[in-house]
Amino acid sequence: MPLIRIEPVEDAASGRFAIEIYYPADAERPLVTTAPRYKSAAAAEQDTIAILASTANNPAPEEPANRR
């Protein structure tokens, strides 16, 4: 069962694509919507996957116990 849904959406005014991220996957409204900055739906999807993978592979450092 998918946890999130990622959809490219074309902006009619600019012809560029934005990304909408839905969480949970069956949500009616997106949790996150980017600006329409991509030239194609494929570019939008690939960049989103690269951002997620990069963040997952390089998590933020843990805060010291006294700051939690």
All heavy atoms as TSV, in Angstrom:
chain	resi	resn	atom	element	x	y	z
A	1	MET	N	N	0.837	-1.172	0.000
A	1	MET	CA	C	0.000	0.000	0.000
A	1	MET	C	C	0.891	1.247	0.000
A	1	MET	O	O	1.750	1.403	0.870
A	1	MET	CB	C	-0.895	-0.022	1.234
A	1	MET	CG	C	-1.692	1.244	1.389
A	1	MET	SD	S	-3.077	1.117	2.500
A	1	MET	CE	C	-2.312	1.275	4.080
A	2	PRO	N	N	0.720	2.143	-0.983
A	2	PRO	CA	C	1.544	3.353	-1.039
A	2	PRO	C	C	1.212	4.303	0.102
A	2	PRO	O	O	0.062	4.430	0.511
A	2	PRO	CB	C	1.198	3.969	-2.385
A	2	PRO	CG	C	-0.064	3.352	-2.818
A	2	PRO	CD	C	-0.206	2.060	-2.093
A	3	LEU	N	N	2.240	4.966	0.601
A	3	LEU	CA	C	2.057	5.933	1.684
A	3	LEU	C	C	1.896	7.348	1.165
A	3	LEU	O	O	1.207	8.159	1.776
A	3	LEU	CB	C	3.239	5.872	2.643
A	3	LEU	CG	C	3.442	4.534	3.343
A	3	LEU	CD1	C	4.683	4.599	4.220
A	3	LEU	CD2	C	2.229	4.177	4.173
A	4	ILE	N	N	2.574	7.662	0.045
A	4	ILE	CA	C	2.441	8.980	-0.562
A	4	ILE	C	C	2.129	8.823	-2.043
A	4	ILE	O	O	2.347	7.762	-2.623
A	4	ILE	CB	C	3.712	9.848	-0.395
A	4	ILE	CG1	C	4.890	9.241	-1.143
A	4	ILE	CG2	C	4.042	10.075	1.061
A	4	ILE	CD1	C	6.105	10.153	-1.211
A	5	ARG	N	N	1.610	9.899	-2.614
A	5	ARG	CA	C	1.337	9.929	-4.051
A	5	ARG	C	C	1.969	11.207	-4.596
A	5	ARG	O	O	1.788	12.289	-4.041
A	5	ARG	CB	C	-0.172	9.927	-4.300
A	5	ARG	CG	C	-0.568	9.860	-5.746
A	5	ARG	CD	C	-2.076	9.666	-5.902
A	5	ARG	NE	N	-2.774	10.947	-5.906
A	5	ARG	CZ	C	-3.809	11.253	-5.150
A	5	ARG	NH1	N	-4.278	10.390	-4.269
A	5	ARG	NH2	N	-4.392	12.426	-5.231
A	6	ILE	N	N	2.723	11.100	-5.674
A	6	ILE	CA	C	3.387	12.235	-6.302
A	6	ILE	C	C	2.799	12.400	-7.700
A	6	ILE	O	O	2.812	11.450	-8.491
A	6	ILE	CB	C	4.908	12.005	-6.395
A	6	ILE	CG1	C	5.499	11.816	-5.005
A	6	ILE	CG2	C	5.590	13.138	-7.132
A	6	ILE	CD1	C	6.930	11.339	-4.995
A	7	GLU	N	N	2.297	13.599	-7.995
A	7	GLU	CA	C	1.687	13.840	-9.300
A	7	GLU	C	C	2.216	15.128	-9.917
A	7	GLU	O	O	2.175	16.176	-9.271
A	7	GLU	CB	C	0.169	13.955	-9.175
A	7	GLU	CG	C	-0.516	12.683	-8.783
A	7	GLU	CD	C	-2.034	12.800	-8.817
A	7	GLU	OE1	O	-2.560	13.811	-9.314
A	7	GLU	OE2	O	-2.685	11.868	-8.335
A	8	PRO	N	N	2.677	15.066	-11.167
A	8	PRO	CA	C	3.026	16.297	-11.876
A	8	PRO	C	C	1.741	16.952	-12.388
A	8	PRO	O	O	0.811	16.263	-12.800
A	8	PRO	CB	C	3.892	15.812	-13.033
A	8	PRO	CG	C	3.464	14.402	-13.249
A	8	PRO	CD	C	2.987	13.878	-11.932
A	9	VAL	N	N	1.688	18.285	-12.311
A	9	VAL	CA	C	0.502	19.020	-12.739
A	9	VAL	C	C	0.960	20.173	-13.639
A	9	VAL	O	O	1.817	20.970	-13.248
A	9	VAL	CB	C	-0.262	19.585	-11.520
A	9	VAL	CG1	C	-1.487	20.357	-11.959
A	9	VAL	CG2	C	-0.653	18.465	-10.574
A	10	GLU	N	N	0.379	20.254	-14.825
A	10	GLU	CA	C	0.774	21.320	-15.753
A	10	GLU	C	C	0.056	22.618	-15.420
A	10	GLU	O	O	-1.157	22.644	-15.194
A	10	GLU	CB	C	0.468	20.918	-17.188
A	10	GLU	CG	C	1.000	21.909	-18.204
A	10	GLU	CD	C	0.853	21.441	-19.639
A	10	GLU	OE1	O	0.128	20.466	-19.884
A	10	GLU	OE2	O	1.476	22.058	-20.511
A	11	ASP	N	N	0.816	23.706	-15.393
A	11	ASP	CA	C	0.276	25.046	-15.194
A	11	ASP	C	C	-0.109	25.593	-16.564
A	11	ASP	O	O	0.760	25.765	-17.437
A	11	ASP	CB	C	1.338	25.931	-14.532
A	11	ASP	CG	C	0.864	27.353	-14.355
A	11	ASP	OD1	O	-0.187	27.567	-13.732
A	11	ASP	OD2	O	1.564	28.269	-14.861
A	12	ALA	N	N	-1.386	25.860	-16.763
A	12	ALA	CA	C	-1.871	26.290	-18.078
A	12	ALA	C	C	-1.262	27.623	-18.512
A	12	ALA	O	O	-0.994	27.832	-19.697
A	12	ALA	CB	C	-3.391	26.387	-18.055
A	13	ALA	N	N	-1.002	28.511	-17.570
A	13	ALA	CA	C	-0.485	29.837	-17.914
A	13	ALA	C	C	0.955	29.787	-18.428
A	13	ALA	O	O	1.302	30.474	-19.386
A	13	ALA	CB	C	-0.573	30.759	-16.699
A	14	SER	N	N	1.790	28.974	-17.787
A	14	SER	CA	C	3.214	28.947	-18.148
A	14	SER	C	C	3.610	27.750	-19.002
A	14	SER	O	O	4.669	27.757	-19.630
A	14	SER	CB	C	4.072	28.953	-16.880
A	14	SER	OG	O	3.913	27.729	-16.171
A	15	GLY	N	N	2.795	26.700	-18.988
A	15	GLY	CA	C	3.143	25.471	-19.695
A	15	GLY	C	C	4.163	24.619	-18.949
A	15	GLY	O	O	4.601	23.594	-19.436
A	16	ARG	N	N	4.542	25.040	-17.759
A	16	ARG	CA	C	5.501	24.294	-16.940
A	16	ARG	C	C	4.741	23.392	-15.967
A	16	ARG	O	O	3.540	23.526	-15.784
A	16	ARG	CB	C	6.420	25.250	-16.203
A	16	ARG	CG	C	7.340	25.982	-17.165
A	16	ARG	CD	C	8.397	26.761	-16.439
A	16	ARG	NE	N	9.362	27.309	-17.359
A	16	ARG	CZ	C	10.529	26.758	-17.637
A	16	ARG	NH1	N	10.896	25.649	-17.059
A	16	ARG	NH2	N	11.350	27.325	-18.494
A	17	PHE	N	N	5.504	22.494	-15.334
A	17	PHE	CA	C	4.895	21.521	-14.434
A	17	PHE	C	C	5.288	21.776	-12.986
A	17	PHE	O	O	6.425	22.157	-12.687
A	17	PHE	CB	C	5.324	20.101	-14.823
A	17	PHE	CG	C	4.669	19.632	-16.090
A	17	PHE	CD1	C	5.186	19.988	-17.323
A	17	PHE	CD2	C	3.528	18.846	-16.047
A	17	PHE	CE1	C	4.593	19.570	-18.494
A	17	PHE	CE2	C	2.921	18.422	-17.210
A	17	PHE	CZ	C	3.457	18.789	-18.445
A	18	ALA	N	N	4.338	21.550	-12.110
A	18	ALA	CA	C	4.552	21.576	-10.663
A	18	ALA	C	C	4.383	20.145	-10.170
A	18	ALA	O	O	3.937	19.263	-10.908
A	18	ALA	CB	C	3.528	22.478	-9.987
A	19	ILE	N	N	4.733	19.928	-8.929
A	19	ILE	CA	C	4.531	18.623	-8.294
A	19	ILE	C	C	3.548	18.791	-7.145
A	19	ILE	O	O	3.641	19.744	-6.374
A	19	ILE	CB	C	5.863	18.058	-7.749
A	19	ILE	CG1	C	6.714	17.519	-8.887
A	19	ILE	CG2	C	5.651	16.971	-6.708
A	19	ILE	CD1	C	6.208	16.246	-9.531
A	20	GLU	N	N	2.637	17.863	-7.049
A	20	GLU	CA	C	1.741	17.779	-5.895
A	20	GLU	C	C	2.050	16.478	-5.177
A	20	GLU	O	O	2.141	15.425	-5.801
A	20	GLU	CB	C	0.274	17.806	-6.325
A	20	GLU	CG	C	-0.147	19.143	-6.897
A	20	GLU	CD	C	-1.597	19.181	-7.318
A	20	GLU	OE1	O	-2.235	18.111	-7.475
A	20	GLU	OE2	O	-2.106	20.296	-7.511
A	21	ILE	N	N	2.238	16.570	-3.859
A	21	ILE	CA	C	2.507	15.392	-3.040
A	21	ILE	C	C	1.324	15.207	-2.102
A	21	ILE	O	O	0.967	16.126	-1.355
A	21	ILE	CB	C	3.815	15.530	-2.246
A	21	ILE	CG1	C	4.988	15.716	-3.207
A	21	ILE	CG2	C	4.029	14.311	-1.343
A	21	ILE	CD1	C	6.308	15.979	-2.526
A	22	TYR	N	N	0.740	14.025	-2.158
A	22	TYR	CA	C	-0.428	13.698	-1.343
A	22	TYR	C	C	-0.021	12.750	-0.232
A	22	TYR	O	O	0.675	11.761	-0.472
A	22	TYR	CB	C	-1.497	13.017	-2.203
A	22	TYR	CG	C	-2.080	13.921	-3.252
A	22	TYR	CD1	C	-1.428	14.131	-4.466
A	22	TYR	CD2	C	-3.281	14.575	-3.031
A	22	TYR	CE1	C	-1.957	14.960	-5.429
A	22	TYR	CE2	C	-3.826	15.411	-3.994
A	22	TYR	CZ	C	-3.162	15.599	-5.185
A	22	TYR	OH	O	-3.688	16.423	-6.136
A	23	TYR	N	N	-0.441	13.073	0.974
A	23	TYR	CA	C	-0.203	12.197	2.123
A	23	TYR	C	C	-1.412	12.285	3.044
A	23	TYR	O	O	-1.768	13.385	3.451
A	23	TYR	CB	C	1.048	12.620	2.896
A	23	TYR	CG	C	1.272	11.751	4.126
A	23	TYR	CD1	C	1.828	10.489	3.997
A	23	TYR	CD2	C	0.884	12.175	5.383
A	23	TYR	CE1	C	2.014	9.685	5.102
A	23	TYR	CE2	C	1.069	11.363	6.491
A	23	TYR	CZ	C	1.628	10.125	6.346
A	23	TYR	OH	O	1.799	9.317	7.430
A	24	PRO	N	N	-2.020	11.171	3.306
A	24	PRO	CA	C	-1.763	9.828	2.774
A	24	PRO	C	C	-2.068	9.776	1.273
A	24	PRO	O	O	-2.643	10.710	0.720
A	24	PRO	CB	C	-2.701	8.930	3.582
A	24	PRO	CG	C	-3.777	9.833	4.081
A	24	PRO	CD	C	-3.172	11.197	4.225
A	25	ALA	N	N	-1.696	8.693	0.660
A	25	ALA	CA	C	-1.798	8.572	-0.798
A	25	ALA	C	C	-3.208	8.786	-1.315
A	25	ALA	O	O	-3.401	9.282	-2.420
A	25	ALA	CB	C	-1.284	7.201	-1.245
A	26	ASP	N	N	-4.208	8.474	-0.528
A	26	ASP	CA	C	-5.589	8.622	-0.987
A	26	ASP	C	C	-6.226	9.950	-0.562
A	26	ASP	O	O	-7.433	10.138	-0.692
A	26	ASP	CB	C	-6.435	7.447	-0.507
A	26	ASP	CG	C	-6.497	7.320	1.004
A	26	ASP	OD1	O	-5.786	8.073	1.716
A	26	ASP	OD2	O	-7.259	6.465	1.493
A	27	ALA	N	N	-5.412	10.901	-0.100
A	27	ALA	CA	C	-5.939	12.212	0.295
A	27	ALA	C	C	-6.534	12.926	-0.909
A	27	ALA	O	O	-6.086	12.753	-2.038
A	27	ALA	CB	C	-4.827	13.055	0.912
A	28	GLU	N	N	-7.544	13.742	-0.666
A	28	GLU	CA	C	-8.181	14.480	-1.746
A	28	GLU	C	C	-7.401	15.728	-2.139
A	28	GLU	O	O	-7.448	16.154	-3.287
A	28	GLU	CB	C	-9.603	14.862	-1.353
A	28	GLU	CG	C	-10.526	13.670	-1.241
A	28	GLU	CD	C	-11.949	14.071	-0.940
A	28	GLU	OE1	O	-12.330	15.228	-1.225
A	28	GLU	OE2	O	-12.697	13.231	-0.416
A	29	ARG	N	N	-6.693	16.333	-1.184
A	29	ARG	CA	C	-5.932	17.550	-1.433
A	29	ARG	C	C	-4.445	17.287	-1.196
A	29	ARG	O	O	-4.094	16.539	-0.300
A	29	ARG	CB	C	-6.385	18.671	-0.509
A	29	ARG	CG	C	-7.784	19.120	-0.788
A	29	ARG	CD	C	-8.137	20.283	0.090
A	29	ARG	NE	N	-9.467	20.747	-0.242
A	29	ARG	CZ	C	-10.030	21.790	0.293
A	29	ARG	NH1	N	-9.389	22.477	1.219
A	29	ARG	NH2	N	-11.241	22.148	-0.068
A	30	PRO	N	N	-3.579	17.954	-1.968
A	30	PRO	CA	C	-2.144	17.741	-1.770
A	30	PRO	C	C	-1.657	18.346	-0.456
A	30	PRO	O	O	-2.140	19.394	-0.020
A	30	PRO	CB	C	-1.503	18.437	-2.964
A	30	PRO	CG	C	-2.507	19.428	-3.430
A	30	PRO	CD	C	-3.846	18.865	-3.065
A	31	LEU	N	N	-0.695	17.693	0.152
A	31	LEU	CA	C	-0.038	18.206	1.346
A	31	LEU	C	C	0.972	19.270	0.949
A	31	LEU	O	O	1.139	20.277	1.629
A	31	LEU	CB	C	0.663	17.061	2.089
A	31	LEU	CG	C	1.480	17.426	3.316
A	31	LEU	CD1	C	0.554	17.953	4.414
A	31	LEU	CD2	C	2.247	16.218	3.822
A	32	VAL	N	N	1.656	19.050	-0.188
A	32	VAL	CA	C	2.677	19.963	-0.691
A	32	VAL	C	C	2.439	20.193	-2.182
A	32	VAL	O	O	2.146	19.251	-2.913
A	32	VAL	CB	C	4.096	19.362	-0.502
A	32	VAL	CG1	C	5.156	20.242	-1.121
A	32	VAL	CG2	C	4.382	19.101	0.957
A	33	THR	N	N	2.574	21.446	-2.602
A	33	THR	CA	C	2.538	21.784	-4.023
A	33	THR	C	C	3.727	22.692	-4.315
A	33	THR	O	O	3.929	23.687	-3.627
A	33	THR	CB	C	1.230	22.513	-4.401
A	33	THR	OG1	O	0.124	21.680	-4.072
A	33	THR	CG2	C	1.185	22.838	-5.879
A	34	THR	N	N	4.516	22.353	-5.326
A	34	THR	CA	C	5.670	23.179	-5.683
A	34	THR	C	C	5.243	24.254	-6.685
A	34	THR	O	O	4.150	24.204	-7.246
A	34	THR	CB	C	6.788	22.344	-6.333
A	34	THR	OG1	O	6.339	21.876	-7.604
A	34	THR	CG2	C	7.196	21.179	-5.456
A	35	ALA	N	N	6.135	25.173	-6.937
A	35	ALA	CA	C	5.936	26.149	-8.003
A	35	ALA	C	C	6.082	25.431	-9.345
A	35	ALA	O	O	6.814	24.445	-9.436
A	35	ALA	CB	C	6.972	27.263	-7.891
A	36	PRO	N	N	5.414	25.911	-10.382
A	36	PRO	CA	C	5.538	25.273	-11.707
A	36	PRO	C	C	6.851	25.672	-12.378
A	36	PRO	O	O	6.925	26.650	-13.091
A	36	PRO	CB	C	4.327	25.804	-12.467
A	36	PRO	CG	C	3.997	27.098	-11.817
A	36	PRO	CD	C	4.403	26.961	-10.382
A	37	ARG	N	N	7.898	24.909	-12.110
A	37	ARG	CA	C	9.223	25.281	-12.607
A	37	ARG	C	C	9.848	24.253	-13.544
A	37	ARG	O	O	10.942	24.468	-14.049
A	37	ARG	CB	C	10.159	25.543	-11.437
A	37	ARG	CG	C	10.367	24.366	-10.522
A	37	ARG	CD	C	11.346	24.721	-9.398
A	37	ARG	NE	N	11.263	23.763	-8.347
A	37	ARG	CZ	C	10.719	24.003	-7.156
A	37	ARG	NH1	N	10.245	25.172	-6.871
A	37	ARG	NH2	N	10.678	23.064	-6.249
A	38	TYR	N	N	9.190	23.158	-13.777
A	38	TYR	CA	C	9.771	22.089	-14.590
A	38	TYR	C	C	9.243	22.133	-16.016
A	38	TYR	O	O	8.067	22.420	-16.245
A	38	TYR	CB	C	9.453	20.726	-13.969
A	38	TYR	CG	C	9.971	20.595	-12.564
A	38	TYR	CD1	C	9.139	20.769	-11.473
A	38	TYR	CD2	C	11.309	20.317	-12.323
A	38	TYR	CE1	C	9.617	20.658	-10.167
A	38	TYR	CE2	C	11.799	20.204	-11.033
A	38	TYR	CZ	C	10.945	20.372	-9.963
A	38	TYR	OH	O	11.418	20.259	-8.681
A	39	LYS	N	N	10.110	21.796	-16.988
A	39	LYS	CA	C	9.724	21.833	-18.401
A	39	LYS	C	C	8.872	20.638	-18.817
A	39	LYS	O	O	8.186	20.687	-19.835
A	39	LYS	CB	C	10.962	21.917	-19.283
A	39	LYS	CG	C	11.672	23.244	-19.158
A	39	LYS	CD	C	12.844	23.307	-20.106
A	39	LYS	CE	C	13.549	24.645	-19.977
A	39	LYS	NZ	N	14.679	24.747	-20.907
A	40	SER	N	N	8.950	19.544	-18.047
A	40	SER	CA	C	8.169	18.352	-18.393
A	40	SER	C	C	7.742	17.628	-17.126
A	40	SER	O	O	8.327	17.812	-16.060
A	40	SER	CB	C	8.986	17.397	-19.269
A	40	SER	OG	O	10.037	16.826	-18.512
A	41	ALA	N	N	6.728	16.787	-17.289
A	41	ALA	CA	C	6.270	15.982	-16.157
A	41	ALA	C	C	7.366	15.027	-15.707
A	41	ALA	O	O	7.574	14.824	-14.509
A	41	ALA	CB	C	5.006	15.202	-16.547
A	42	ALA	N	N	8.102	14.464	-16.663
A	42	ALA	CA	C	9.187	13.535	-16.327
A	42	ALA	C	C	10.270	14.234	-15.516
A	42	ALA	O	O	10.779	13.680	-14.533
A	42	ALA	CB	C	9.775	12.926	-17.592
A	43	ALA	N	N	10.628	15.454	-15.903
A	43	ALA	CA	C	11.644	16.199	-15.158
A	43	ALA	C	C	11.172	16.491	-13.743
A	43	ALA	O	O	11.954	16.407	-12.787
A	43	ALA	CB	C	11.979	17.499	-15.883
A	44	ALA	N	N	9.914	16.822	-13.593
A	44	ALA	CA	C	9.356	17.104	-12.270
A	44	ALA	C	C	9.417	15.865	-11.379
A	44	ALA	O	O	9.826	15.940	-10.215
A	44	ALA	CB	C	7.912	17.594	-12.406
A	45	GLU	N	N	9.027	14.728	-11.925
A	45	GLU	CA	C	9.048	13.482	-11.150
A	45	GLU	C	C	10.475	13.078	-10.787
A	45	GLU	O	O	10.746	12.700	-9.647
A	45	GLU	CB	C	8.378	12.363	-11.941
A	45	GLU	CG	C	6.892	12.532	-12.084
A	45	GLU	CD	C	6.273	11.502	-13.005
A	45	GLU	OE1	O	7.005	10.826	-13.769
A	45	GLU	OE2	O	5.039	11.357	-12.960
A	46	GLN	N	N	11.392	13.154	-11.744
A	46	GLN	CA	C	12.777	12.761	-11.495
A	46	GLN	C	C	13.432	13.646	-10.436
A	46	GLN	O	O	14.158	13.152	-9.571
A	46	GLN	CB	C	13.582	12.795	-12.791
A	46	GLN	CG	C	13.193	11.693	-13.740
A	46	GLN	CD	C	13.844	11.844	-15.109
A	46	GLN	OE1	O	14.552	12.795	-15.384
A	46	GLN	NE2	N	13.576	10.891	-15.986
A	47	ASP	N	N	13.168	14.950	-10.488
A	47	ASP	CA	C	13.749	15.855	-9.498
A	47	ASP	C	C	13.182	15.571	-8.109
A	47	ASP	O	O	13.919	15.567	-7.120
A	47	ASP	CB	C	13.495	17.310	-9.888
A	47	ASP	CG	C	14.301	18.280	-9.043
A	47	ASP	OD1	O	15.515	18.045	-8.849
A	47	ASP	OD2	O	13.722	19.280	-8.581
A	48	THR	N	N	11.903	15.298	-8.033
A	48	THR	CA	C	11.281	14.984	-6.742
A	48	THR	C	C	11.877	13.715	-6.145
A	48	THR	O	O	12.207	13.675	-4.962
A	48	THR	CB	C	9.753	14.840	-6.896
A	48	THR	OG1	O	9.240	16.055	-7.444
A	48	THR	CG2	C	9.087	14.555	-5.573
A	49	ILE	N	N	12.046	12.701	-6.949
A	49	ILE	CA	C	12.649	11.448	-6.473
A	49	ILE	C	C	14.090	11.693	-6.034
A	49	ILE	O	O	14.529	11.182	-4.996
A	49	ILE	CB	C	12.559	10.357	-7.558
A	49	ILE	CG1	C	11.101	9.956	-7.742
A	49	ILE	CG2	C	13.411	9.145	-7.193
A	49	ILE	CD1	C	10.824	9.115	-8.953
A	50	ALA	N	N	14.837	12.489	-6.792
A	50	ALA	CA	C	16.230	12.798	-6.425
A	50	ALA	C	C	16.295	13.549	-5.100
A	50	ALA	O	O	17.158	13.263	-4.263
A	50	ALA	CB	C	16.892	13.615	-7.526
A	51	ILE	N	N	15.390	14.494	-4.884
A	51	ILE	CA	C	15.352	15.247	-3.624
A	51	ILE	C	C	15.052	14.313	-2.454
A	51	ILE	O	O	15.714	14.364	-1.414
A	51	ILE	CB	C	14.329	16.387	-3.699
A	51	ILE	CG1	C	14.827	17.472	-4.650
A	51	ILE	CG2	C	14.049	16.970	-2.317
A	51	ILE	CD1	C	13.769	18.487	-5.036
A	52	LEU	N	N	14.059	13.450	-2.621
A	52	LEU	CA	C	13.705	12.501	-1.551
A	52	LEU	C	C	14.861	11.548	-1.262
A	52	LEU	O	O	15.184	11.288	-0.101
A	52	LEU	CB	C	12.446	11.723	-1.917
A	52	LEU	CG	C	11.153	12.534	-1.981
A	52	LEU	CD1	C	10.027	11.696	-2.573
A	52	LEU	CD2	C	10.778	13.059	-0.615
A	53	ALA	N	N	15.496	11.027	-2.301
A	53	ALA	CA	C	16.603	10.086	-2.115
A	53	ALA	C	C	17.784	10.770	-1.449
A	53	ALA	O	O	18.419	10.194	-0.551
A	53	ALA	CB	C	17.018	9.496	-3.459
A	54	SER	N	N	18.086	11.977	-1.857
A	54	SER	CA	C	19.207	12.713	-1.279
A	54	SER	C	C	18.987	12.973	0.205
A	54	SER	O	O	19.891	12.805	1.020
A	54	SER	CB	C	19.392	14.036	-2.017
A	54	SER	OG	O	20.357	14.826	-1.380
A	55	THR	N	N	17.788	13.367	0.551
A	55	THR	CA	C	17.463	13.640	1.957
A	55	THR	C	C	17.491	12.360	2.780
A	55	THR	O	O	17.990	12.355	3.904
A	55	THR	CB	C	16.088	14.323	2.060
A	55	THR	OG1	O	16.140	15.533	1.294
A	55	THR	CG2	C	15.753	14.653	3.496
A	56	ALA	N	N	17.005	11.278	2.221
A	56	ALA	CA	C	16.995	10.008	2.947
A	56	ALA	C	C	18.404	9.491	3.182
A	56	ALA	O	O	18.687	8.865	4.200
A	56	ALA	CB	C	16.175	8.975	2.182
A	57	ASN	N	N	19.302	9.750	2.241
A	57	ASN	CA	C	20.681	9.283	2.357
A	57	ASN	C	C	21.558	10.201	3.186
A	57	ASN	O	O	22.664	9.836	3.554
A	57	ASN	CB	C	21.300	9.099	0.972
A	57	ASN	CG	C	20.765	7.877	0.281
A	57	ASN	OD1	O	20.507	6.867	0.920
A	57	ASN	ND2	N	20.568	7.966	-1.018
A	58	ASN	N	N	21.112	11.402	3.450
A	58	ASN	CA	C	21.870	12.377	4.223
A	58	ASN	C	C	20.975	13.031	5.270
A	58	ASN	O	O	20.678	14.230	5.184
A	58	ASN	CB	C	22.455	13.462	3.296
A	58	ASN	CG	C	23.420	12.887	2.310
A	58	ASN	OD1	O	24.401	12.278	2.695
A	58	ASN	ND2	N	23.138	13.054	1.032
A	59	PRO	N	N	20.520	12.256	6.259
A	59	PRO	CA	C	19.608	12.822	7.258
A	59	PRO	C	C	20.293	13.913	8.082
A	59	PRO	O	O	21.518	13.945	8.206
A	59	PRO	CB	C	19.236	11.630	8.131
A	59	PRO	CG	C	20.342	10.660	7.932
A	59	PRO	CD	C	20.869	10.889	6.545
A	60	ALA	N	N	19.486	14.796	8.614
A	60	ALA	CA	C	20.004	15.853	9.474
A	60	ALA	C	C	20.641	15.236	10.715
A	60	ALA	O	O	20.205	14.179	11.178
A	60	ALA	CB	C	18.872	16.783	9.883
A	61	PRO	N	N	21.668	15.887	11.264
A	61	PRO	CA	C	22.293	15.352	12.478
A	61	PRO	C	C	21.307	15.376	13.653
A	61	PRO	O	O	20.421	16.229	13.700
A	61	PRO	CB	C	23.478	16.281	12.723
A	61	PRO	CG	C	23.210	17.497	11.918
A	61	PRO	CD	C	22.292	17.109	10.813
A	62	GLU	N	N	21.474	14.433	14.544
A	62	GLU	CA	C	20.601	14.392	15.717
A	62	GLU	C	C	20.920	15.538	16.664
A	62	GLU	O	O	22.075	15.937	16.813
A	62	GLU	CB	C	20.772	13.067	16.462
A	62	GLU	CG	C	20.124	11.905	15.783
A	62	GLU	CD	C	20.077	10.698	16.698
A	62	GLU	OE1	O	19.867	10.852	17.905
A	62	GLU	OE2	O	20.263	9.607	16.169
A	63	GLU	N	N	19.868	16.041	17.293
A	63	GLU	CA	C	20.066	17.096	18.299
A	63	GLU	C	C	20.587	16.456	19.573
A	63	GLU	O	O	20.263	15.308	19.883
A	63	GLU	CB	C	18.742	17.782	18.603
A	63	GLU	CG	C	18.240	18.660	17.504
A	63	GLU	CD	C	17.020	19.459	17.937
A	63	GLU	OE1	O	16.961	19.868	19.114
A	63	GLU	OE2	O	16.137	19.645	17.102
A	64	PRO	N	N	21.395	17.187	20.324
A	64	PRO	CA	C	21.843	16.670	21.626
A	64	PRO	C	C	20.633	16.399	22.523
A	64	PRO	O	O	19.579	17.034	22.403
A	64	PRO	CB	C	22.686	17.802	22.202
A	64	PRO	CG	C	23.035	18.661	21.033
A	64	PRO	CD	C	21.950	18.480	20.017
A	65	ALA	N	N	20.756	15.442	23.409
A	65	ALA	CA	C	19.653	15.022	24.280
A	65	ALA	C	C	19.069	16.192	25.075
A	65	ALA	O	O	17.863	16.236	25.315
A	65	ALA	CB	C	20.109	13.919	25.222
A	66	ASN	N	N	19.893	17.139	25.457
A	66	ASN	CA	C	19.391	18.243	26.275
A	66	ASN	C	C	18.597	19.268	25.444
A	66	ASN	O	O	18.018	20.177	26.008
A	66	ASN	CB	C	20.546	18.941	27.005
A	66	ASN	CG	C	21.543	19.573	26.051
A	66	ASN	OD1	O	21.516	19.327	24.854
A	66	ASN	ND2	N	22.452	20.368	26.607
A	67	ARG	N	N	18.542	19.117	24.136
A	67	ARG	CA	C	17.797	20.038	23.288
A	67	ARG	C	C	16.530	19.439	22.734
A	67	ARG	O	O	15.798	20.068	21.998
A	67	ARG	CB	C	18.673	20.511	22.140
A	67	ARG	CG	C	19.901	21.280	22.655
A	67	ARG	CD	C	20.664	21.899	21.557
A	67	ARG	NE	N	19.912	23.061	21.083
A	67	ARG	CZ	C	20.087	23.619	19.901
A	67	ARG	NH1	N	20.981	23.148	19.071
A	67	ARG	NH2	N	19.396	24.666	19.539
A	68	ARG	N	N	16.236	18.187	23.060
A	68	ARG	CA	C	15.031	17.502	22.541
A	68	ARG	C	C	13.814	17.865	23.318
A	68	ARG	O	O	13.755	18.170	24.410
A	68	ARG	CB	C	15.219	15.993	22.566
A	68	ARG	CG	C	16.216	15.553	21.559
A	68	ARG	CD	C	16.308	14.054	21.557
A	68	ARG	NE	N	17.567	13.684	20.920
A	68	ARG	CZ	C	18.095	12.512	20.992
A	68	ARG	NH1	N	17.499	11.547	21.657
A	68	ARG	NH2	N	19.219	12.245	20.405
